[in-house]
């Protein structure tokens, strides 16, 4: 029995009233970034001038960052608990639960994003831009379609 002056230990579960909305809010940002990236690359990288290429790579980096964070928020909303919430771990777990279709493309995307931050060679930049157009944009499109369907539920 509790007596006045004694400490009471109560375990409280903090409920975030915006938890349901968080992944959807982040998805709105991902949606805008993805649409702009897709629009920039609709005629292929060869149609872009050097400044547009730079902008497209920057847009890809931003889009990728929003993609993995949106996936993380989406999975957490569904009750998934990450042991570590690094981009690589989130991508692996998202592939395991079939949110992402091709896990290797997403790991390659992460590695390319990291490489772009440290390597500034012209040849590497062109290869990255080609990979963004041919491999990563379709994977981002697949995720975009999946999250669009989920956001309408």
Kinemage of the C-alpha trace (Angstrom):
@kinemage 1
@onewidth
@group {chain A} dominant
@subgroup {mainchain}
@vectorlist {calphas} color= white
{ca unk a 1} P 0.000 0.000 0.000
{ca unk a 2} L 1.219 3.458 -0.857
{ca unk a 3} L 1.804 5.999 1.876
{ca unk a 4} L 2.133 9.708 1.495
{ca unk a 5} L 5.744 10.658 0.929
{ca unk a 6} L 6.727 7.370 -0.679
{ca unk a 7} L 7.915 7.370 -4.221
{ca unk a 8} L 5.702 5.822 -6.812
{ca unk a 9} L 7.206 4.215 -9.858
{ca unk a 10} L 4.921 4.187 -12.807
{ca unk a 11} L 5.862 3.101 -16.278
{ca unk a 12} L 4.297 5.444 -18.759
{ca unk a 13} L 4.118 4.789 -22.442
{ca unk a 14} L 4.475 8.045 -24.260
{ca unk a 15} L 2.192 8.077 -27.240
{ca unk a 16} L 3.090 10.403 -30.040
{ca unk a 17} L -0.190 11.722 -31.456
{ca unk a 18} L 1.602 12.515 -34.705
{ca unk a 19} L 3.092 9.024 -35.149
{ca unk a 20} L 0.430 8.153 -37.701
{ca unk a 21} L 1.158 11.314 -39.602
{ca unk a 22} L 4.959 11.402 -39.411
{ca unk a 23} L 5.674 8.939 -42.213
{ca unk a 24} L 2.991 10.561 -44.357
{ca unk a 25} L 4.484 14.004 -43.804
{ca unk a 26} L 7.924 12.732 -44.749
{ca unk a 27} L 6.385 10.955 -47.735
{ca unk a 28} L 5.056 14.287 -49.004
{ca unk a 29} L 8.624 15.603 -49.053
{ca unk a 30} L 9.881 12.420 -50.718
{ca unk a 31} L 7.078 12.720 -53.274
{ca unk a 32} L 8.151 16.245 -54.255
{ca unk a 33} L 11.822 15.287 -54.435
{ca unk a 34} L 11.099 12.172 -56.482
{ca unk a 35} L 8.866 13.998 -58.974
{ca unk a 36} L 11.560 16.637 -59.515
{ca unk a 37} L 14.266 13.990 -59.991
{ca unk a 38} L 12.134 12.045 -62.442
{ca unk a 39} L 11.344 15.240 -64.343
{ca unk a 40} L 15.021 16.234 -64.506
{ca unk a 41} L 16.000 12.858 -65.971
{ca unk a 42} L 13.016 12.250 -68.261
{ca unk a 43} L 15.149 12.783 -71.399
{ca unk a 44} L 18.206 11.009 -69.984
{ca unk a 45} L 21.443 12.376 -68.601
{ca unk a 46} L 22.861 13.161 -72.052
{ca unk a 47} L 20.201 15.851 -72.523
{ca unk a 48} L 21.440 17.752 -69.458
{ca unk a 49} L 24.041 20.494 -69.369
{ca unk a 50} L 26.761 20.268 -66.669
{ca unk a 51} L 24.860 22.455 -64.212
{ca unk a 52} L 21.671 20.385 -64.650
{ca unk a 53} L 23.705 17.214 -64.109
{ca unk a 54} L 25.040 18.614 -60.843
{ca unk a 55} L 21.521 19.525 -59.792
{ca unk a 56} L 20.222 16.068 -60.689
{ca unk a 57} L 22.873 14.373 -58.571
{ca unk a 58} L 22.051 16.695 -55.672
{ca unk a 59} L 18.348 15.930 -56.131
{ca unk a 60} L 19.163 12.193 -56.121
{ca unk a 61} L 21.083 12.516 -52.850
{ca unk a 62} L 18.192 14.424 -51.275
{ca unk a 63} L 15.639 11.984 -52.683
{ca unk a 64} L 17.559 8.957 -51.402
{ca unk a 65} L 17.851 10.488 -47.939
{ca unk a 66} L 14.099 11.093 -47.802
{ca unk a 67} L 13.396 7.613 -49.191
{ca unk a 68} L 15.193 5.644 -46.506
{ca unk a 69} L 13.917 7.905 -43.725
{ca unk a 70} L 10.335 7.604 -44.999
{ca unk a 71} L 10.703 3.816 -45.073
{ca unk a 72} L 12.049 3.892 -41.513
{ca unk a 73} L 9.090 5.991 -40.323
{ca unk a 74} L 6.629 3.792 -42.229
{ca unk a 75} L 7.980 0.601 -40.671
{ca unk a 76} L 8.066 2.124 -37.183
{ca unk a 77} L 4.460 3.208 -37.657
{ca unk a 78} L 3.649 -0.434 -38.332
{ca unk a 79} L 5.321 -1.474 -35.083
{ca unk a 80} L 8.752 -2.447 -36.404
{ca unk a 81} L 11.560 -1.798 -33.923
{ca unk a 82} L 15.036 -1.300 -35.365
{ca unk a 83} L 18.037 -2.595 -33.458
{ca unk a 84} L 20.024 0.176 -35.139
{ca unk a 85} L 18.490 2.753 -37.432
{ca unk a 86} L 21.331 3.198 -39.902
{ca unk a 87} L 20.413 3.610 -43.576
{ca unk a 88} L 21.952 0.211 -44.411
{ca unk a 89} L 20.025 -1.580 -41.655
{ca unk a 90} L 16.752 0.134 -42.556
{ca unk a 91} L 17.196 -0.903 -46.200
{ca unk a 92} L 17.983 -4.505 -45.266
{ca unk a 93} L 14.980 -4.723 -42.959
{ca unk a 94} L 12.692 -3.056 -45.514
{ca unk a 95} L 13.783 -5.599 -48.119
{ca unk a 96} L 13.198 -8.441 -45.649
{ca unk a 97} L 9.576 -7.336 -45.099
{ca unk a 98} L 9.095 -6.750 -48.852
{ca unk a 99} L 8.735 -2.973 -48.796
{ca unk a 100} L 11.674 -2.769 -51.205
{ca unk a 101} L 11.763 -4.954 -54.282
{ca unk a 102} L 15.481 -5.275 -55.026
{ca unk a 103} L 17.628 -4.992 -51.935
{ca unk a 104} L 20.910 -5.001 -53.852
{ca unk a 105} L 19.903 -1.960 -55.910
{ca unk a 106} L 19.158 -0.081 -52.685
{ca unk a 107} L 22.496 -1.066 -51.132
{ca unk a 108} L 24.234 0.012 -54.359
{ca unk a 109} L 22.281 3.268 -54.192
{ca unk a 110} L 23.505 3.855 -50.637
{ca unk a 111} L 27.090 3.078 -51.608
{ca unk a 112} L 26.885 5.373 -54.637
{ca unk a 113} L 25.404 8.158 -52.524
{ca unk a 114} L 28.288 7.784 -50.068
{ca unk a 115} L 30.846 7.649 -52.878
{ca unk a 116} L 29.480 10.826 -54.466
{ca unk a 117} L 30.137 12.669 -51.215
{ca unk a 118} L 33.846 11.825 -51.317
{ca unk a 119} L 34.787 11.236 -54.947
{ca unk a 120} L 34.652 14.117 -57.378
{ca unk a 121} L 36.101 12.572 -60.533
{ca unk a 122} L 34.298 13.411 -63.772
{ca unk a 123} L 34.169 9.769 -64.896
{ca unk a 124} L 32.733 8.609 -61.567
{ca unk a 125} L 30.205 11.403 -61.674
{ca unk a 126} L 29.006 10.380 -65.166
{ca unk a 127} L 28.767 6.708 -64.151
{ca unk a 128} L 26.766 7.705 -61.078
{ca unk a 129} L 24.403 9.803 -63.161
{ca unk a 130} L 23.860 6.904 -65.567
{ca unk a 131} L 23.170 4.531 -62.639
{ca unk a 132} L 20.735 7.029 -61.157
{ca unk a 133} L 18.867 7.128 -64.457
{ca unk a 134} L 18.893 3.424 -65.350
{ca unk a 135} L 18.903 1.611 -61.977
{ca unk a 136} L 18.001 3.871 -59.090
{ca unk a 137} L 15.163 5.879 -60.571
{ca unk a 138} L 13.107 2.704 -61.253
{ca unk a 139} L 13.712 1.510 -57.657
{ca unk a 140} L 12.667 4.899 -56.308
{ca unk a 141} L 9.602 4.740 -58.579
{ca unk a 142} L 8.643 1.346 -57.139
{ca unk a 143} L 8.952 2.684 -53.595
{ca unk a 144} L 7.022 5.819 -54.533
{ca unk a 145} L 4.146 3.726 -55.925
{ca unk a 146} L 4.109 1.489 -52.840
{ca unk a 147} L 4.036 4.427 -50.419
{ca unk a 148} L 1.393 6.223 -52.485
{ca unk a 149} L -0.880 3.167 -52.181
{ca unk a 150} L -0.175 2.892 -48.451
{ca unk a 151} L -0.859 6.581 -47.848
{ca unk a 152} L -4.328 6.212 -49.345
{ca unk a 153} L -5.341 3.455 -46.921
